[in-house]
Amino acid sequence: MTAHQAKNFIISGAGRGIGRGLSRLLLHQGHRVFLLDVNKEELEHTVANLSVSHSRGEDFEATLCDLRRPPEIRCAVRQAHEPLKSHLDVLINNAANTTGVGGSHLAELTLEDWNASIETNLTAPMLMSQSCLPLLQKSASRPHGGCIIHMSSTRAFMSEPNNEPYSATKAGLLGLTQSMAVSLAPQGIRVNAILPGWINVTNECKQADESGQTWEDGLSKEDHEWHLTGRVGRVEDVLRAVEYICDAKFATGVEMVVDGGVTRKMVYPEE
């Protein structure tokens, strides 16, 4: 996927983390990106950084959006029509509520915390996809429609204690992926899921930029060696998966694991 094949993207959760990294890398490749995030401070910081080398309104646009509020989702997608010229190639449902990672024990888990994960991590991707259908579907002048990428996680099928809200929603995205892939095929829309493992993005935020934190900071030799590939994941690894899915017209309903082989590794008790 190169600049002469420039595409239009909408990415949720683009103010920090994987979403921020993908937005930056895709812009550098010549694509157009519409960024969504609920965190005003992080989104404004990301917009300021991107504006150094790219033109807001021409190369990218951004808006605040609380994905737990359906009217805000519909409003954000309407705002994307003009900068994307009513043409969307790729929707990346990346935003996630991560409070369910190492959160409360099941005995203390509140319905409020559970719903926060469900609404952000599972309901919002469905609503985002629904709102974007007119921008994605094929037409007489567009023989192939766009594609939807749900950002799931290897925690969809392996876990640590106290991950119920997060793991359940990430597993739910896999069911949503295969169902949508079948339902939207007549409209020419492909739907796939990426399941990242440990992708280190602690440096992809405002605080890290201000402190000069690098990607390597905080990672140990053991962290890297735990992976079959010999290192922890980078945003660029997720980008490669996105690039493949965007161009692979024969791939739909796919669950692509990007985890350095960790989920294929037998782990025994230490002696």
N, C-alpha and C positions, 0 to 999 in steps of 0.2 A: 504494500500500500504506500504509494509515493505521492509527491506533491502534484504530479500531473494527473493523478486520479483523486483530486481533492474531494473530500466528503464533508457532509454536515453532521455534527454530533450534538446531542444533548446529554449532559452528564450530571447526575444528581450527586450530592455530597462532594462537590468539586472545590470546596473552600480549603480543604486540607486532606492529608493522607493520600490514598491511592487515587482518589478523584482529582486532587490537585495535580499530582504527578502526571496522570494521563492527559489532563487538559494542556499542560505545558508542553509535553512531548508531541502531542498531536498538532498543536499550533506550530511548533518548530518544523513539522513535516508539511506544513502548508494547508492543513485542514481548517475548517471553521467550527468553532465550539461555542455552545450556549451552556453556561455554568449555572447550576442551582445549588443553594446551600441555605441552611437555617441560621447559621452563625454569622451575624453581620460583621463582626470584627475580623474573622478569618477570611470571609469572602472579599471584603474591601482590601485587605492586605494582599490577597492573591491577585485581585484585579490590578492593584497598583504595580505589582511585580510584572504581570503579563504586559501591562501598558508600556513598559520600558522598551520592549522589542516588537510589540504588536499593536494594532489599532483597534481600540474598542469601538464597536459599532460596525466595523468592516471585517476584522478577523475573528472577533469574539464578542459576546455579550454575556451579561450576568444579571441575575435577579435573586432576591431573597425569596425563599419558599419554605413554609412549614409543611412538610409532607404528611403530617397528621391532620391537616385541614384540607379536605377535598376541594373547596372553592379556590384555595391558593394554588393547588396543582393545576386546575383548569385555567386559572389566570396566567400562571407562568408559561404554560404551553401556548396560550394565545399570544403572549409577548414574544415568543420565539418565532412566530410566523414571519414577521417582517425581516429580521436579520437573516433568517435561513431561507427566505424567499419561498415559504410554504413547501419546502422540500427537505425532508429529513432522511438521511441515510442510516444513521445508527443512534439508537437510544441505549444508553448505559445506565441501568438502574443500580447505582453504586452506593447510595446513602444507606447508612445503617446506624441503629441505636445499639451501642456496644456495652451498655450497662449490664446486660445479661451475661457478659463474659466474666466468670469468677465473681458473680453477684451473690445474692442472698441464697441461703440454703432453702430447699423446696419448702420446708416447714414454715419459713418466714417470708416466702415470696408473696408479694402483694399483687392483687389483680391490677392495680395501677401500673406497676412495673412490668407485668406481663403484657398488658395492652400497649404500653409504650413501644415494646419490641415488635409486637404483632402489627401495629398500625404503621410503624416506620419501615420495617424490614420486609413485610409481606403484602399488606394491603396497599401501601403506596406504590410499589412496583406494578401492581395490577392497575391501579388508577392512572399512573403515569402512562403505561402502555395503552390503556383505553383512550386517553386523551390524545395520544400521538398517532392513533390509527390513520386519521385522514392525511397526515404528513408522510406516512410510511407506505401506504398501500400502492400497489401497481396501478397503472392507468394505460390508456391508449398510447400516450407519449412516453410511458415508463414501463417497459416490459418486465422489469424485475423490481419488486418492492424493496424496502429497506430491511434492516434487521434489528432485533432487540437482544441485548445482552443483560442477563441478570447476574449480578455479582454475588455468588453464593459463598461457600467456605468449606474447607475440609472438615470443619466442625459439624457439617451436615451429617457425617457418618462416623466421626470419632470425637471423643469428648474428654473433658476434665470435670471435676466436681463443680456443681453450681453454675451450669451453663444452659439450663433448660430453656429460657426465653430465646437466647441467641441461636442455639443449636436447632430448636424446633422451627424457627423462622427460616433459617438457612436451608434446612431440609425441605421445608415447604416451597421454597423457590425452585427446587428441582422438580417437584410435582407441577408447579405452575409452568415451568419451562416446557416440559413434554406436552402438557395439555394445550398450551398456547401454540406450540409448534404445529400441532395437528389442526387446531381451530383456525389459525391464520394463514395456513398454506394456500387456500383459494385466493387470498388477497396478495399473494406473492411475498409475504413477510416471513422471514426466518427468525427463529427464536432459539437462543442457546444460553448456556450458563458457564461461567468461569468459576472455578473453586480454588481460590488462592490458599496457600498454606501460610507460612511465616514470611510475609513481605514486610521488610523493615521500612516503615515510613515515619518513624519518630522525628525525622528531620524535615518532614513536609508540613510545617505549620509556622505560624507567626513567631512564637516563642523561640523555636529552633533557629529561625533566620536571624533573629535579633541577638541570639547568644553565639552564633557562628557554628552551631552544631553541624557535623557532617554525617553522612550515612554510616560510616564506620564506627562512630562514637557509641560506646556502650556494648558493642558486640565482642564476644570472646572467641578464642580459638575453638573452644568446645561448641559454641553456638553454630559456627560454620561447619565443623566436622560432623555434627549431628545429621546433616543433610547428605544424601548420596552424591549430590553434585558438588559437595565441598564448600558450600557457602550458603548464607541466608539469602532470601529472595529480594529482588529490587523491583521498583515500579516498572522498569524496562522489561522485566520478565512478563508482567501482566500485559504490557503493551504488545509484545509479540503475539500473545494469545488473541488479543483484540484484533490485531492486523490479520491474523489467519482467518478468524471468524468472519470478518468483514468481506474478505475476498473469496472465501470458500462457498461458492454458490450451491454446492451439493451437501453442505453441512447444516442440518437443523435438528433440534431436539438433542443436541450434543451437550455432555457434561465434561468440560475440559479442566482437568486437575493441573494446577501449577504450584507444586509444593516441594520441588527438589527431591522427590522420591520418598519423602518421609512416610507417607501412608502405605508404602510398600515394604517398609523396613520392620523386621521383627525386633521387638525390644524385650530383653530379659531382665530379671531383677539383678541389681548389682551385688556382687559378692563382697 
